[in-house]
């Protein structure tokens, strides 16, 4: 029978990058950690770690085992904490990971209301544009925007809503370039693009109309940036056209800072997901945040649920 300590010791070595660092962090003797990991490898008949004098590196088998290992450890933690918190109001700390622009535009508006409604809960948010993973990065919840979330037996991805990018410009820009009737008219205009729009030395937009007719526009951008806030401000200043997520420019459109260009054309939709480890024994605090976010983050219409969509927390 597997010893839960083996899982915990192995995870500690991985998380701290070596036996010495894990020993200092946990207070467990280095030799004892090494024996437990070696015994684990012998029992599994596979090498989990490549050891050197300075560090340890996960093998491919080790990476797979580590993910399952974290499920076991987190499951044990959740089981203990859920018993203690059973029938209590949500409390404790929730760790949330999110891209910067999503934190600013979707989390920031709802967090004060959530925390006011749950006075015993505290929230730690990591806003970053690096790729996040709930299990590997030890988040309770992450927000992710993409066309489709990969299938995973260890994660649930619930769609909050769908987003499309729309073409916008400063009103004065359209006064200087009034005769815009279809995407082909944009080719020689100054355009603001994202890094992900770039194809070799030029940029490409794929746009659709209401009849699902697609148009591929290849162009030389005036400005390229992965920062959506810079794109928005550049468009508002009249620097050029920009293809921006509709929810992020609604207020600028309403205030007259921006106007729609070619309103019958837009990009294929992508989705905003809330992602969390499989919900067996999920803590009340995490459950309460997921439910609150699903009910209060306004993005756009939700798709009908299909087999790949995650069930709600139980």
C-alpha positions in Angstrom: 0.0 0.0 0.0 1.2 3.5 -0.9 2.2 5.7 2.0 0.8 9.3 1.7 4.2 10.5 3.1 5.8 9.2 -0.1 3.6 11.5 -2.2 4.2 14.5 0.1 8.0 14.0 0.2 8.2 13.5 -3.6 6.1 16.7 -4.1 8.3 18.7 -1.7 11.4 17.7 -3.6 9.9 18.7 -6.9 8.4 22.0 -5.6 11.7 23.1 -4.0 14.0 21.9 -6.8 16.1 19.4 -4.9 16.5 17.3 -1.7 18.5 19.9 0.2 16.0 22.7 -0.4 13.1 20.4 0.4 14.8 19.3 3.6 15.2 22.9 4.7 11.6 23.8 3.9 10.0 20.8 5.5 12.4 20.0 8.4 12.7 16.4 7.1 16.2 14.9 7.0 17.6 14.9 3.4 18.6 11.2 3.6 15.0 10.3 4.7 13.6 12.2 1.7 16.0 10.5 -0.6 15.0 7.0 0.8 11.3 7.7 0.3 11.7 8.8 -3.3 14.0 5.9 -4.1 11.5 3.5 -2.5 8.7 5.1 -4.5 10.7 4.7 -7.8 11.4 1.1 -6.9 7.8 0.3 -6.2 6.7 1.9 -9.4 9.5 0.4 -11.5 10.3 3.8 -13.1 12.6 6.7 -12.6 10.7 9.8 -11.6 13.7 12.2 -11.1 16.9 12.8 -12.9 19.4 13.7 -10.2 22.5 15.9 -10.5 24.8 17.4 -7.9 22.9 20.7 -8.1 19.3 19.9 -9.0 16.7 17.4 -9.8 14.6 17.3 -13.0 11.3 15.5 -13.5 11.3 12.7 -16.1 8.3 12.3 -18.4 7.0 9.7 -16.1 7.8 11.9 -13.1 5.7 14.8 -14.6 2.7 12.5 -15.0 3.1 11.1 -11.5 3.5 14.6 -10.0 0.2 15.8 -11.5 -1.5 12.8 -9.9 0.5 13.2 -6.8 -0.9 16.7 -6.3 -4.4 15.5 -6.8 -3.9 13.1 -3.9 -2.3 15.7 -1.7 -4.8 18.4 -2.4 -7.6 15.8 -2.1 -6.4 14.9 1.4 -6.1 18.5 2.3 -9.6 19.3 1.0 -11.1 16.3 2.7 -9.7 17.4 6.1 -10.7 21.0 5.6 -14.1 20.2 4.2 -14.9 18.2 7.3 -13.9 21.1 9.5 -15.8 23.6 7.4 -18.9 21.4 6.8 -22.0 23.4 7.2 -20.0 26.5 8.0 -20.0 29.7 6.1 -17.2 30.1 3.5 -13.9 31.1 5.1 -10.1 30.9 4.4 -8.0 32.0 1.5 -8.8 31.5 -2.2 -5.8 31.7 -4.7 -6.9 32.9 -8.1 -4.7 33.1 -11.2 -5.7 35.3 -14.2 -4.3 37.2 -17.2 -3.7 40.9 -16.4 -6.4 42.2 -18.7 -9.0 39.8 -17.4 -8.2 40.6 -13.8 -8.6 44.3 -14.6 -11.8 44.1 -16.6 -13.7 41.1 -15.2 -12.4 40.3 -11.7 -11.9 43.8 -10.4 -15.6 44.8 -10.8 -16.9 41.8 -8.8 -14.3 41.3 -6.1 -15.5 44.0 -3.7 -19.0 42.7 -3.8 -17.9 39.1 -3.3 -15.7 39.9 -0.3 -18.4 42.1 1.2 -20.8 39.2 1.0 -18.2 36.7 2.5 -16.4 38.5 5.3 -14.4 35.4 6.4 -12.9 34.9 3.0 -9.6 36.5 1.7 -8.4 36.4 -1.9 -4.9 36.3 -3.3 -4.8 37.1 -7.1 -1.8 36.5 -9.3 -2.3 38.6 -12.4 0.2 37.4 -15.1 0.3 36.8 -18.8 2.3 33.5 -18.4 0.5 30.2 -18.9 -1.2 29.1 -15.7 -2.3 25.7 -14.5 -4.4 25.2 -11.4 -2.6 22.0 -10.2 1.0 22.8 -11.1 0.7 26.4 -9.8 -1.5 25.5 -6.8 -4.4 27.8 -7.7 -7.9 27.1 -6.5 -9.3 28.8 -9.6 -7.9 30.3 -12.8 -9.6 32.4 -15.5 -8.6 31.6 -19.1 -9.6 33.1 -22.4 -9.3 30.7 -25.4 -11.2 29.2 -28.3 -11.5 25.8 -26.5 -10.2 24.4 -23.3 -8.4 21.1 -23.6 -10.1 18.0 -22.2 -8.7 17.1 -18.8 -9.7 14.4 -16.3 -8.3 16.5 -13.5 -9.8 19.9 -14.3 -13.2 21.4 -14.8 -13.6 24.3 -17.3 -16.9 26.2 -17.2 -17.7 28.7 -19.8 -18.6 32.2 -18.4 -19.3 33.6 -21.9 -18.1 34.1 -25.4 -16.1 37.1 -26.7 -15.5 38.4 -30.2 -13.1 41.1 -31.3 -14.6 44.0 -33.1 -13.0 46.7 -35.3 -12.9 50.1 -33.7 -11.3 53.5 -34.3 -11.4 57.1 -33.0 -14.2 59.1 -34.6 -11.7 61.5 -36.0 -9.9 58.6 -37.7 -13.1 57.8 -39.7 -13.4 61.5 -40.7 -10.0 61.2 -42.3 -10.8 57.8 -43.9 -14.5 57.9 -44.6 -14.9 55.4 -47.5 -14.6 52.1 -45.6 -17.1 49.5 -46.9 -15.4 46.1 -46.5 -12.2 44.7 -45.0 -10.3 45.1 -48.3 -10.5 48.9 -47.8 -8.3 48.6 -44.7 -5.2 47.3 -46.4 -3.3 50.6 -46.6 -4.5 52.1 -43.3 -2.5 52.4 -40.1 -3.5 49.3 -38.0 -2.8 48.3 -34.4 -2.1 44.6 -34.0 -1.3 41.9 -31.4 1.8 39.7 -31.3 -0.5 36.8 -32.0 -1.7 38.4 -35.2 1.8 38.3 -36.7 2.6 35.8 -39.5 6.3 36.1 -40.4 6.9 39.8 -41.2 3.3 40.8 -41.6 0.0 40.5 -39.7 -3.2 38.7 -40.5 -6.8 39.2 -39.4 -9.5 36.6 -40.2 -12.8 38.3 -40.1 -16.4 37.0 -40.5 -19.7 38.6 -41.3 -23.2 37.6 -40.2 -23.4 35.1 -43.2 -20.1 33.5 -41.9 -18.2 34.7 -45.0 -14.6 34.8 -44.1 -12.0 37.4 -45.2 -8.3 37.2 -44.5 -6.6 40.6 -44.3 -2.8 40.6 -44.5 -1.2 43.9 -43.6 1.8 45.7 -42.2 0.9 47.0 -38.7 1.8 50.5 -37.4 2.0 49.2 -33.8 2.3 45.7 -32.5 1.8 45.0 -28.8 0.4 42.2 -26.6 -0.9 44.7 -24.1 -4.6 45.2 -24.7 -4.7 48.4 -22.7 -2.0 49.9 -24.9 -4.0 48.9 -28.0 -7.1 50.6 -26.6 -5.4 53.8 -25.7 -3.6 53.9 -29.1 -6.9 53.5 -30.9 -8.5 56.2 -28.8 -5.7 58.6 -29.6 -6.3 58.1 -33.4 -3.2 56.1 -34.1 -5.0 53.5 -36.1 -7.7 50.8 -36.4 -7.7 48.1 -33.8 -9.5 44.8 -33.5 -10.4 44.5 -29.8 -12.5 42.3 -27.5 -16.0 43.7 -27.4 -16.5 43.7 -23.6 -13.3 45.7 -23.1 -14.3 48.6 -25.4 -18.1 48.8 -24.6 -17.5 51.8 -22.2 -15.3 53.6 -24.8 -17.9 53.1 -27.4 -20.7 54.4 -25.2 -18.6 57.4 -24.2 -17.8 58.3 -27.8 -14.0 57.7 -27.5 -14.3 54.9 -30.1 -16.7 54.0 -32.9 -17.4 50.7 -34.7 -15.8 50.3 -38.1 -17.4 47.8 -40.5 -19.9 46.7 -37.9 -21.0 43.7 -39.9 -17.5 42.2 -39.6 -15.9 40.6 -36.5 -13.6 37.7 -35.5 -14.4 34.1 -34.7 -15.6 34.0 -31.0 -13.5 32.6 -28.2 -14.6 31.9 -24.6 -13.8 33.0 -21.1 -13.5 30.0 -18.8 -13.3 29.6 -15.1 -11.1 26.6 -14.4 -10.6 24.6 -11.2 -9.5 21.1 -10.1 -12.2 18.4 -10.2 -14.8 19.4 -7.7 -15.0 16.4 -5.4 -14.8 17.8 -1.9 -14.3 21.4 -3.1 -14.1 23.9 -0.3 -17.1 26.1 0.5 -15.1 29.2 -0.1 -14.0 28.1 -3.5 -17.5 26.9 -4.4 -18.9 30.2 -3.3 -16.5 32.2 -5.5 -17.1 30.0 -8.6 -20.9 30.4 -8.2 -20.5 34.1 -7.7 -18.2 34.6 -10.7 -20.5 32.6 -13.0 -23.5 34.7 -11.9 -21.8 38.1 -11.9 -19.1 38.3 -14.6 -20.7 39.7 -17.7 -19.1 38.7 -21.0 -21.6 37.6 -23.5 -23.9 34.7 -24.3 -23.1 31.3 -22.9 -23.1 28.3 -25.3 -25.4 25.4 -24.6 -23.6 22.9 -22.4 -22.0 20.0 -24.2 -20.3 16.8 -23.0 -16.9 18.6 -22.8 -18.2 21.3 -20.5 -17.5 20.8 -16.8 -20.3 20.3 -14.3 -20.7 22.8 -11.6 -19.1 22.4 -8.2 -20.7 19.9 -5.9 
